[in-house]
């Protein structure tokens, strides 16, 4: 056995283990797997909506004012910049 500190399991490995149907799980891990799958599906739907329904109007400086379904998102050269800027303001 090593005398040094233990190394934490990388996050991506933990997620892969929780989602792997071949690995036995307790009740909490089953719930976590369902929640991860639900959140990933939500994220995929949001990405689709953003990619297909976001619109922008450039101003005189070249900045874009991004809108999604009639609601202002923010300013930025790309929709991703506008979303990131809006998140930083929260």
N, C-alpha and C positions, 0 to 999 in steps of 0.2 A: 504494500500500500504506500502511496505517496505521502510525504510529510508536508508538501506544499498545499496551497489553496485549491479548492475544486473549481473546475471550469464550468460555467453555466452553459446549458444547451442553447445553441443559436435559435433565435425566434422562429426563423423559417423552418427549422427542423421540428420544433414543437408543433407548429401549425400543421405541417405535413403528417405528423404522427396522429394528431387529433382527427384529421380528415381521412386517414387511411382506414378503410372498413375492415382490413385484416387484423388490425391491432385491437385487442379487447379494451373496452372503456368502462369507466364507472358512469353513474348517472350525470354527474357534472360535465364530464367530457362529452357525453352524447349531446347534452344541451348546448355546450360550447360549439360543437361541430355544426349543429343546426343553425345556430346564430351566425357563425362565420359564413355558411352557405347562403343564408338570407341576406346578409350584408353585402356579400359579393354580387348577388343577383341585383340588389338595389343599386349598387355602384355601376353595374353594367347598364342598367336601364337609364340612370342619370347621365352616363357618358353618351348614350345614344341620343337622348333628348338634347343635350348640349351640342353635340356634333351636328344634329340635323335641324334644330329649331332656334339656335342663338343667332341674333342679327346684330349688326353694328352700323353706326353712322359715324364716319370720320369727321372731326372738327377741322378747323383751319390749320392746327398744328400737326395734324396727322394722327392724333390720338383717336382711338375708337371708343364710343360710348356703347357698351354692350347691353342688349336687352334679351330677355328670355321670357316668352309668353306675356309680353306687355309689361314686365317688371324690370326695372333697371338693375343691372348687376354691378357695373363699375366701369372704370376706364382702363385701357391697356391696348397694346398692339395686337394681342391675341386674346381669345376668350379665357385661356388659362391664366394669363397675366391678370386679367380683371378679377377672376375668381380668387386668385392668390392675394391680391390687394384687398379685396373685400374681407377675406378671412383674417388678414392682419389687423383690420380695423375693429373686429369683434372683440 
